[in-house]
Amino acid sequence: MTPKEISIIIPTLNEEKTISQCLETVVNIPGIEIIVSDGGSTDSTVEIAGQHSDVKVVRSQAGRSIQMNNGAACARGEILLFLHADCILPREDVLKIRQIFDSGKFVGGAFQIRLLSDKFTYRWLEMGINFRSKAFKLPYGDQGLFVKRSIFEKLGGFREMPVCEDLDFVYRLRRKYGEIAILNGRISSSVRTWKNRGIFRTSFRNQLLLYSYMIRQKV
């Protein structure tokens, strides 16, 4: 294992429209391992991922938590980065993750977000998401969560939950092991969920889930 090798774990399920862009910026980087954990795609997701010689595809039971945990179990890196298949992370920002752990202050972190749309409404959403992340240190999974492998294993990975597995993981990480960093680098994320379900409906649902979780955990 090279020093501070990073394993990027990408859970997929029928992501043939997004997986190529996701992989494009992170393949062929020295010291970076890429694992696609597929939950039974019936489209061309696995075939597209397999076109890259340095991408390892593992089969998994469907479910984001299960897929991420299975991908982590196959990883070699001492740093784990969980990346959604509809997100794009610049190469230079991937490499900045190593530096975060040099001070010994942080045990994990995430990035700020940029939503892939020119509509003004999404700029407001970005501002809200990024403010929330920095204020409460509770980033969502589409912000590219990363963590020391040793800490991930101590936490027992992601809990199998239908929703909020990302918030739950970050909350437990912060509460038990230390600070998390929100990097200035921006991960680009698809707006397909907002388009499919409606901007205001999706935003309201996300905030409701966040505050419900915070109330239950007394954050």
DRENPA-3360 file (N, C-alpha, C; in nm, 2 decimals, always signed):
BEGIN
1 = MTPKEISI = +0.08/-0.12/+0.00/+0.00/+0.00/+0.00/+0.09/+0.12/+0.00 ~ +0.06/+0.22/-0.09/+0.14/+0.34/-0.09/+0.09/+0.43/+0.03 ~ +0.17/+0.53/+0.07/+0.13/+0.61/+0.18/+0.00/+0.69/+0.15 ~ -0.09/+0.68/+0.25/-0.22/+0.74/+0.24/-0.29/+0.71/+0.11 ~ -0.29/+0.59/+0.07/-0.37/+0.55/-0.05/-0.52/+0.58/-0.02 ~ -0.59/+0.63/-0.12/-0.73/+0.66/-0.11/-0.81/+0.56/-0.19 ~ -0.91/+0.50/-0.13/-1.00/+0.41/-0.20/-1.13/+0.49/-0.22 ~ -1.17/+0.51/-0.35/-1.29/+0.57/-0.38/-1.40/+0.47/-0.41;
9 = IIPTLNEE = -1.50/+0.47/-0.33/-1.61/+0.37/-0.34/-1.74/+0.44/-0.39 ~ -1.78/+0.38/-0.50/-1.90/+0.44/-0.58/-2.01/+0.34/-0.58 ~ -2.12/+0.36/-0.50/-2.23/+0.27/-0.51/-2.32/+0.30/-0.64 ~ -2.35/+0.19/-0.71/-2.43/+0.21/-0.83/-2.55/+0.12/-0.84 ~ -2.65/+0.17/-0.91/-2.77/+0.09/-0.95/-2.83/+0.16/-1.07 ~ -2.81/+0.10/-1.19/-2.86/+0.16/-1.31/-2.81/+0.31/-1.33 ~ -2.69/+0.32/-1.34/-2.63/+0.46/-1.35/-2.55/+0.48/-1.48 ~ -2.60/+0.41/-1.59/-2.53/+0.42/-1.72/-2.52/+0.56/-1.77;
17 = KTISQCLE = -2.61/+0.65/-1.73/-2.61/+0.79/-1.78/-2.51/+0.88/-1.71 ~ -2.46/+0.83/-1.59/-2.38/+0.92/-1.51/-2.24/+0.87/-1.48 ~ -2.23/+0.73/-1.48/-2.11/+0.67/-1.43/-1.98/+0.71/-1.51 ~ -1.99/+0.73/-1.64/-1.87/+0.77/-1.72/-1.82/+0.90/-1.67 ~ -1.90/+1.00/-1.65/-1.85/+1.13/-1.61/-1.80/+1.13/-1.47 ~ -1.86/+1.05/-1.38/-1.81/+1.03/-1.25/-1.67/+0.97/-1.24 ~ -1.65/+0.87/-1.33/-1.52/+0.81/-1.33/-1.41/+0.89/-1.40 ~ -1.45/+0.97/-1.49/-1.36/+1.04/-1.58/-1.25/+1.11/-1.51;
25 = TVVNIPGI = -1.29/+1.18/-1.40/-1.19/+1.27/-1.33/-1.11/+1.20/-1.22 ~ -1.14/+1.07/-1.19/-1.07/+1.01/-1.08/-0.99/+0.89/-1.12 ~ -1.00/+0.84/-1.25/-0.92/+0.73/-1.29/-0.78/+0.77/-1.32 ~ -0.69/+0.67/-1.31/-0.55/+0.69/-1.35/-0.48/+0.80/-1.26 ~ -0.51/+0.81/-1.13/-0.44/+0.89/-1.04/-0.36/+0.80/-0.95 ~ -0.22/+0.82/-0.95/-0.14/+0.74/-0.86/-0.18/+0.74/-0.72 ~ -0.19/+0.62/-0.66/-0.23/+0.61/-0.52/-0.38/+0.62/-0.49 ~ -0.46/+0.61/-0.60/-0.60/+0.61/-0.59/-0.66/+0.48/-0.64;
33 = EIIVSDGG = -0.74/+0.42/-0.55/-0.80/+0.29/-0.59/-0.95/+0.32/-0.61 ~ -1.01/+0.27/-0.71/-1.15/+0.30/-0.74/-1.23/+0.17/-0.74 ~ -1.34/+0.16/-0.66/-1.42/+0.05/-0.65/-1.57/+0.09/-0.68 ~ -1.63/+0.02/-0.78/-1.77/+0.04/-0.81/-1.84/-0.07/-0.74 ~ -1.93/-0.04/-0.65/-2.01/-0.14/-0.58/-2.15/-0.14/-0.63 ~ -2.18/-0.24/-0.72/-2.30/-0.24/-0.79/-2.41/-0.33/-0.73 ~ -2.53/-0.27/-0.72/-2.64/-0.33/-0.65/-2.73/-0.41/-0.74 ~ -2.68/-0.46/-0.86/-2.76/-0.54/-0.95/-2.82/-0.46/-1.06;
41 = STDSTVEI = -2.74/-0.37/-1.12/-2.78/-0.29/-1.24/-2.83/-0.38/-1.35 ~ -2.93/-0.34/-1.42/-2.98/-0.41/-1.54/-2.95/-0.34/-1.67 ~ -2.88/-0.22/-1.65/-2.85/-0.15/-1.77/-2.70/-0.17/-1.80 ~ -2.63/-0.08/-1.86/-2.49/-0.09/-1.90/-2.39/-0.04/-1.79 ~ -2.43/-0.01/-1.67/-2.34/+0.05/-1.57/-2.22/-0.03/-1.55 ~ -2.23/-0.16/-1.53/-2.12/-0.25/-1.50/-2.02/-0.26/-1.62 ~ -2.08/-0.27/-1.74/-2.00/-0.27/-1.86/-1.92/-0.15/-1.88 ~ -1.98/-0.03/-1.85/-1.91/+0.10/-1.87/-1.80/+0.11/-1.77;
49 = AGQHSDVK = -1.82/+0.08/-1.64/-1.72/+0.08/-1.54/-1.61/-0.01/-1.57 ~ -1.64/-0.13/-1.62/-1.54/-0.23/-1.65/-1.45/-0.19/-1.77 ~ -1.48/-0.09/-1.84/-1.40/-0.04/-1.95/-1.27/+0.02/-1.90 ~ -1.27/+0.06/-1.77/-1.15/+0.12/-1.71/-1.07/+0.01/-1.64 ~ -0.94/-0.01/-1.68/-0.86/-0.12/-1.63/-0.83/-0.11/-1.48 ~ -0.83/+0.02/-1.43/-0.80/+0.04/-1.29/-0.93/+0.06/-1.20 ~ -1.04/+0.02/-1.25/-1.17/+0.02/-1.18/-1.21/-0.12/-1.14 ~ -1.22/-0.14/-1.01/-1.26/-0.27/-0.96/-1.42/-0.27/-0.94;
57 = VVRSQAGR = -1.49/-0.37/-1.00/-1.63/-0.38/-0.99/-1.66/-0.49/-0.89 ~ -1.74/-0.46/-0.79/-1.78/-0.57/-0.70/-1.93/-0.58/-0.70 ~ -1.99/-0.70/-0.68/-2.13/-0.72/-0.68/-2.18/-0.71/-0.54 ~ -2.30/-0.66/-0.52/-2.35/-0.64/-0.39/-2.50/-0.65/-0.39 ~ -2.56/-0.68/-0.27/-2.70/-0.67/-0.25/-2.74/-0.52/-0.27 ~ -2.85/-0.49/-0.32/-2.89/-0.35/-0.34/-2.92/-0.28/-0.21 ~ -2.89/-0.15/-0.20/-2.91/-0.07/-0.08/-2.78/+0.01/-0.06 ~ -2.79/+0.14/-0.06/-2.67/+0.23/-0.06/-2.58/+0.19/+0.06;
65 = SIQMNNGA = -2.63/+0.18/+0.18/-2.55/+0.15/+0.29/-2.47/+0.01/+0.27 ~ -2.55/-0.09/+0.23/-2.49/-0.22/+0.21/-2.38/-0.21/+0.10 ~ -2.41/-0.15/-0.01/-2.31/-0.14/-0.12/-2.19/-0.06/-0.07 ~ -2.20/+0.05/+0.00/-2.08/+0.12/+0.05/-2.00/+0.04/+0.14 ~ -2.07/-0.04/+0.23/-2.00/-0.12/+0.33/-1.92/-0.23/+0.26 ~ -1.99/-0.29/+0.16/-1.92/-0.40/+0.08/-1.81/-0.35/+0.00 ~ -1.82/-0.23/-0.06/-1.71/-0.17/-0.13/-1.59/-0.14/-0.03 ~ -1.62/-0.09/+0.09/-1.52/-0.06/+0.18/-1.45/-0.19/+0.23;
73 = ACARGEIL = -1.52/-0.30/+0.24/-1.46/-0.43/+0.28/-1.36/-0.48/+0.18 ~ -1.37/-0.43/+0.05/-1.28/-0.48/-0.05/-1.16/-0.38/-0.07 ~ -1.17/-0.26/+0.00/-1.07/-0.16/-0.03/-0.94/-0.18/+0.04 ~ -0.83/-0.12/-0.01/-0.70/-0.13/+0.04/-0.65/+0.00/+0.11 ~ -0.71/+0.11/+0.07/-0.67/+0.24/+0.11/-0.69/+0.26/+0.26 ~ -0.60/+0.35/+0.32/-0.62/+0.39/+0.46/-0.71/+0.51/+0.47 ~ -0.75/+0.56/+0.35/-0.86/+0.67/+0.35/-0.97/+0.62/+0.26 ~ -1.09/+0.63/+0.30/-1.21/+0.59/+0.22/-1.28/+0.71/+0.18;
81 = LFLHADCI = -1.31/+0.72/+0.05/-1.40/+0.83/+0.00/-1.52/+0.77/-0.07 ~ -1.64/+0.81/-0.02/-1.76/+0.76/-0.08/-1.82/+0.86/-0.17 ~ -1.83/+0.82/-0.30/-1.87/+0.92/-0.40/-2.00/+0.87/-0.47 ~ -2.10/+0.95/-0.48/-2.22/+0.91/-0.56/-2.19/+0.91/-0.71 ~ -2.26/+0.82/-0.77/-2.24/+0.80/-0.92/-2.28/+0.92/-1.00 ~ -2.36/+1.01/-0.95/-2.40/+1.12/-1.03/-2.33/+1.25/-0.99 ~ -2.21/+1.23/-0.92/-2.13/+1.34/-0.88/-2.00/+1.34/-0.95 ~ -1.94/+1.46/-0.97/-1.81/+1.48/-1.03/-1.72/+1.55/-0.94;
89 = LPREDVLK = -1.60/+1.49/-0.91/-1.51/+1.55/-0.82/-1.38/+1.57/-0.89 ~ -1.33/+1.70/-0.90/-1.21/+1.73/-0.97/-1.09/+1.65/-0.91 ~ -0.99/+1.62/-1.00/-0.87/+1.54/-0.96/-0.80/+1.62/-0.85 ~ -0.78/+1.75/-0.86/-0.70/+1.82/-0.76/-0.76/+1.82/-0.62 ~ -0.90/+1.81/-0.62/-0.96/+1.80/-0.49/-0.95/+1.66/-0.43 ~ -0.95/+1.56/-0.51/-0.92/+1.43/-0.46/-0.79/+1.42/-0.38 ~ -0.69/+1.48/-0.44/-0.56/+1.47/-0.38/-0.54/+1.56/-0.25 ~ -0.63/+1.66/-0.24/-0.63/+1.74/-0.12/-0.67/+1.67/+0.01;
97 = IRQIFDSG = -0.74/+1.56/-0.01/-0.79/+1.48/+0.10/-0.67/+1.43/+0.19 ~ -0.57/+1.39/+0.12/-0.45/+1.34/+0.20/-0.40/+1.44/+0.30 ~ -0.40/+1.57/+0.26/-0.34/+1.67/+0.34/-0.43/+1.70/+0.47 ~ -0.56/+1.67/+0.46/-0.64/+1.70/+0.57/-0.60/+1.62/+0.69 ~ -0.55/+1.50/+0.67/-0.51/+1.41/+0.79/-0.37/+1.44/+0.84 ~ -0.29/+1.52/+0.77/-0.16/+1.54/+0.82/-0.15/+1.60/+0.95 ~ -0.24/+1.69/+0.99/-0.23/+1.76/+1.12/-0.28/+1.68/+1.23 ~ -0.35/+1.57/+1.20/-0.41/+1.48/+1.31/-0.53/+1.54/+1.37;
105 = KFVGGAFQ = -0.58/+1.66/+1.32/-0.70/+1.72/+1.38/-0.83/+1.66/+1.33 ~ -0.83/+1.62/+1.21/-0.96/+1.57/+1.15/-0.96/+1.42/+1.13 ~ -1.08/+1.36/+1.15/-1.10/+1.22/+1.13/-1.17/+1.19/+1.00 ~ -1.23/+1.29/+0.94/-1.30/+1.28/+0.81/-1.35/+1.41/+0.76 ~ -1.43/+1.41/+0.66/-1.48/+1.53/+0.61/-1.57/+1.51/+0.48 ~ -1.59/+1.62/+0.41/-1.67/+1.63/+0.29/-1.63/+1.76/+0.22 ~ -1.70/+1.77/+0.10/-1.67/+1.89/+0.02/-1.80/+1.98/+0.02 ~ -1.78/+2.10/-0.02/-1.89/+2.19/-0.05/-1.95/+2.14/-0.19;
113 = IRLLSDKF = -2.07/+2.18/-0.22/-2.14/+2.13/-0.33/-2.17/+2.23/-0.44 ~ -2.17/+2.19/-0.56/-2.21/+2.27/-0.67/-2.32/+2.19/-0.75 ~ -2.44/+2.25/-0.77/-2.54/+2.18/-0.84/-2.53/+2.21/-0.99 ~ -2.54/+2.10/-1.07/-2.52/+2.11/-1.21/-2.64/+2.16/-1.28 ~ -2.67/+2.29/-1.26/-2.78/+2.36/-1.33/-2.75/+2.51/-1.33 ~ -2.79/+2.58/-1.44/-2.77/+2.72/-1.45/-2.88/+2.80/-1.39 ~ -2.99/+2.73/-1.35/-3.10/+2.80/-1.29/-3.07/+2.87/-1.16 ~ -3.12/+2.99/-1.14/-3.08/+3.07/-1.02/-3.13/+3.00/-0.89;
121 = TYRWLEMG = -3.24/+2.93/-0.90/-3.29/+2.86/-0.78/-3.19/+2.77/-0.72 ~ -3.11/+2.70/-0.81/-3.02/+2.60/-0.76/-2.90/+2.67/-0.69 ~ -2.87/+2.80/-0.73/-2.77/+2.87/-0.66/-2.81/+2.90/-0.51 ~ -2.93/+2.92/-0.49/-2.98/+2.94/-0.35/-2.98/+2.81/-0.28 ~ -3.01/+2.70/-0.34/-3.00/+2.57/-0.28/-2.86/+2.54/-0.24 ~ -2.77/+2.57/-0.33/-2.62/+2.55/-0.30/-2.58/+2.62/-0.17 ~ -2.62/+2.75/-0.17/-2.59/+2.83/-0.05/-2.64/+2.77/+0.08 ~ -2.76/+2.73/+0.07/-2.82/+2.67/+0.19/-2.75/+2.54/+0.23;
129 = INFRSKAF = -2.72/+2.45/+0.14/-2.66/+2.33/+0.17/-2.52/+2.35/+0.22 ~ -2.44/+2.44/+0.16/-2.31/+2.47/+0.21/-2.30/+2.54/+0.34 ~ -2.40/+2.63/+0.37/-2.41/+2.69/+0.50/-2.44/+2.59/+0.61 ~ -2.54/+2.50/+0.58/-2.58/+2.40/+0.67/-2.46/+2.31/+0.71 ~ -2.38/+2.27/+0.60/-2.27/+2.18/+0.62/-2.17/+2.24/+0.72 ~ -2.14/+2.37/+0.69/-2.03/+2.43/+0.78/-2.08/+2.46/+0.92 ~ -2.21/+2.50/+0.93/-2.26/+2.54/+1.06/-2.29/+2.42/+1.15 ~ -2.34/+2.31/+1.09/-2.38/+2.19/+1.18/-2.28/+2.07/+1.16;
137 = KLPYGDQG = -2.19/+2.08/+1.06/-2.09/+1.98/+1.03/-2.17/+1.84/+1.01 ~ -2.28/+1.85/+0.93/-2.36/+1.74/+0.89/-2.38/+1.73/+0.74 ~ -2.28/+1.71/+0.67/-2.29/+1.70/+0.52/-2.37/+1.58/+0.47 ~ -2.43/+1.59/+0.36/-2.50/+1.48/+0.30/-2.40/+1.39/+0.22 ~ -2.44/+1.27/+0.18/-2.36/+1.18/+0.11/-2.31/+1.23/-0.03 ~ -2.39/+1.31/-0.09/-2.36/+1.36/-0.22/-2.25/+1.47/-0.22 ~ -2.20/+1.50/-0.10/-2.09/+1.59/-0.08/-1.95/+1.52/-0.07 ~ -1.95/+1.39/-0.10/-1.83/+1.32/-0.10/-1.77/+1.29/+0.03;
145 = LFVKRSIF = -1.83/+1.21/+0.11/-1.78/+1.18/+0.25/-1.65/+1.10/+0.24 ~ -1.55/+1.14/+0.33/-1.43/+1.07/+0.34/-1.39/+1.05/+0.48 ~ -1.32/+0.94/+0.51/-1.29/+0.91/+0.65/-1.17/+0.82/+0.66 ~ -1.10/+0.82/+0.77/-0.99/+0.72/+0.79/-1.05/+0.58/+0.79 ~ -0.99/+0.49/+0.73/-1.04/+0.35/+0.72/-1.05/+0.29/+0.87 ~ -0.95/+0.32/+0.95/-0.95/+0.26/+1.08/-1.07/+0.31/+1.16 ~ -1.11/+0.44/+1.15/-1.22/+0.49/+1.22/-1.35/+0.43/+1.16 ~ -1.36/+0.42/+1.03/-1.47/+0.36/+0.96/-1.50/+0.22/+1.02;
153 = EKLGGFRE = -1.40/+0.15/+1.03/-1.41/+0.01/+1.09/-1.46/+0.01/+1.23 ~ -1.41/+0.10/+1.31/-1.45/+0.11/+1.45/-1.59/+0.15/+1.46 ~ -1.64/+0.23/+1.37/-1.78/+0.27/+1.37/-1.87/+0.16/+1.32 ~ -1.82/+0.06/+1.26/-1.90/-0.05/+1.20/-1.96/-0.01/+1.07 ~ -1.90/+0.09/+1.00/-1.95/+0.13/+0.87/-2.08/+0.21/+0.88 ~ -2.15/+0.20/+0.77/-2.29/+0.27/+0.76/-2.39/+0.18/+0.82 ~ -2.48/+0.23/+0.89/-2.60/+0.15/+0.94/-2.69/+0.13/+0.82 ~ -2.76/+0.02/+0.82/-2.86/-0.01/+0.71/-2.99/+0.06/+0.74;
161 = MPVCEDLD = -3.00/+0.17/+0.68/-3.12/+0.26/+0.70/-3.18/+0.30/+0.56 ~ -3.31/+0.31/+0.55/-3.37/+0.35/+0.43/-3.34/+0.49/+0.38 ~ -3.32/+0.58/+0.48/-3.28/+0.72/+0.46/-3.19/+0.76/+0.57 ~ -3.12/+0.87/+0.55/-3.03/+0.94/+0.65/-2.91/+0.86/+0.69 ~ -2.87/+0.76/+0.61/-2.75/+0.68/+0.65/-2.63/+0.77/+0.65 ~ -2.63/+0.87/+0.56/-2.51/+0.96/+0.55/-2.50/+1.05/+0.68 ~ -2.62/+1.11/+0.71/-2.62/+1.19/+0.83/-2.59/+1.12/+0.96 ~ -2.64/+1.00/+0.97/-2.62/+0.91/+1.08/-2.47/+0.88/+1.10;
169 = FVYRLRRK = -2.41/+0.85/+0.98/-2.27/+0.81/+0.99/-2.18/+0.93/+1.03 ~ -2.21/+1.05/+0.97/-2.13/+1.17/+1.00/-2.15/+1.21/+1.15 ~ -2.27/+1.20/+1.20/-2.30/+1.23/+1.34/-2.23/+1.14/+1.43 ~ -2.23/+1.01/+1.41/-2.16/+0.92/+1.49/-2.01/+0.94/+1.48 ~ -1.96/+0.97/+1.37/-1.82/+1.00/+1.34/-1.77/+1.12/+1.43 ~ -1.85/+1.22/+1.42/-1.81/+1.35/+1.49/-1.82/+1.33/+1.64 ~ -1.93/+1.26/+1.68/-1.95/+1.25/+1.83/-1.85/+1.16/+1.90 ~ -1.80/+1.06/+1.83/-1.72/+0.96/+1.89/-1.57/+0.98/+1.87;
177 = YGEIAILN = -1.53/+1.04/+1.75/-1.39/+1.04/+1.72/-1.33/+1.17/+1.69 ~ -1.40/+1.28/+1.67/-1.34/+1.41/+1.65/-1.40/+1.49/+1.54 ~ -1.32/+1.59/+1.50/-1.37/+1.69/+1.40/-1.37/+1.64/+1.26 ~ -1.47/+1.70/+1.19/-1.47/+1.67/+1.04/-1.45/+1.80/+0.97 ~ -1.39/+1.79/+0.85/-1.35/+1.91/+0.77/-1.45/+1.92/+0.66 ~ -1.49/+2.05/+0.63/-1.57/+2.08/+0.51/-1.47/+2.16/+0.42 ~ -1.43/+2.09/+0.31/-1.33/+2.15/+0.22/-1.39/+2.26/+0.13 ~ -1.31/+2.35/+0.09/-1.36/+2.46/+0.00/-1.38/+2.41/-0.14;
185 = GRISSSVR = -1.31/+2.30/-0.18/-1.33/+2.24/-0.31/-1.48/+2.20/-0.33 ~ -1.53/+2.21/-0.45/-1.67/+2.18/-0.47/-1.69/+2.06/-0.56 ~ -1.77/+1.97/-0.51/-1.81/+1.85/-0.58/-1.94/+1.89/-0.66 ~ -1.94/+1.85/-0.79/-2.05/+1.88/-0.87/-2.15/+1.77/-0.87 ~ -2.28/+1.80/-0.84/-2.38/+1.70/-0.82/-2.50/+1.72/-0.91 ~ -2.55/+1.61/-0.96/-2.67/+1.62/-1.05/-2.79/+1.68/-0.98 ~ -2.88/+1.74/-1.05/-3.00/+1.79/-0.99/-3.12/+1.70/-1.03 ~ -3.10/+1.58/-1.08/-3.20/+1.50/-1.13/-3.31/+1.47/-1.03;
193 = TWKNRGIF = -3.28/+1.46/-0.90/-3.38/+1.43/-0.79/-3.47/+1.55/-0.78 ~ -3.42/+1.67/-0.78/-3.50/+1.79/-0.77/-3.59/+1.80/-0.90 ~ -3.53/+1.77/-1.01/-3.61/+1.78/-1.14/-3.73/+1.67/-1.14 ~ -3.70/+1.55/-1.09/-3.80/+1.45/-1.09/-3.91/+1.47/-0.99 ~ -3.87/+1.52/-0.87/-3.97/+1.53/-0.76/-4.01/+1.67/-0.74 ~ -3.95/+1.77/-0.80/-3.98/+1.91/-0.78/-3.89/+1.97/-0.68 ~ -3.84/+2.09/-0.72/-3.74/+2.16/-0.63/-3.79/+2.18/-0.49 ~ -3.91/+2.24/-0.47/-3.95/+2.27/-0.34/-3.99/+2.15/-0.26;
201 = RTSFRNQL = -4.05/+2.06/-0.33/-4.09/+1.93/-0.26/-3.97/+1.86/-0.21 ~ -3.87/+1.85/-0.29/-3.75/+1.78/-0.26/-3.67/+1.85/-0.15 ~ -3.66/+1.98/-0.16/-3.60/+2.06/-0.05/-3.67/+2.05/+0.08 ~ -3.80/+2.06/+0.08/-3.88/+2.04/+0.20/-3.85/+1.90/+0.26 ~ -3.86/+1.80/+0.18/-3.83/+1.67/+0.23/-3.70/+1.65/+0.29 ~ -3.60/+1.70/+0.23/-3.46/+1.69/+0.28/-3.44/+1.76/+0.41 ~ -3.50/+1.88/+0.42/-3.49/+1.96/+0.55/-3.57/+1.89/+0.66 ~ -3.69/+1.83/+0.62/-3.77/+1.76/+0.72/-3.69/+1.64/+0.78;
209 = LLYSYMIR = -3.62/+1.56/+0.69/-3.54/+1.45/+0.73/-3.43/+1.49/+0.82 ~ -3.36/+1.60/+0.78/-3.25/+1.65/+0.86/-3.29/+1.69/+1.00 ~ -3.40/+1.77/+1.01/-3.44/+1.82/+1.14/-3.50/+1.71/+1.22 ~ -3.56/+1.61/+1.16/-3.62/+1.50/+1.23/-3.50/+1.42/+1.29 ~ -3.40/+1.40/+1.21/-3.28/+1.33/+1.26/-3.22/+1.40/+1.38 ~ -3.20/+1.53/+1.36/-3.13/+1.61/+1.46/-3.21/+1.61/+1.59 ~ -3.34/+1.62/+1.58/-3.42/+1.62/+1.70/-3.41/+1.48/+1.77 ~ -3.42/+1.37/+1.70/-3.41/+1.24/+1.76/-3.27/+1.22/+1.83;
217 = QKV = -3.17/+1.27/+1.76/-3.03/+1.25/+1.82/-2.99/+1.36/+1.92 ~ -3.08/+1.47/+1.93/-3.05/+1.58/+2.02/-2.92/+1.65/+1.97 ~ -2.91/+1.67/+1.84/-2.79/+1.73/+1.79/-2.78/+1.88/+1.83;
% end
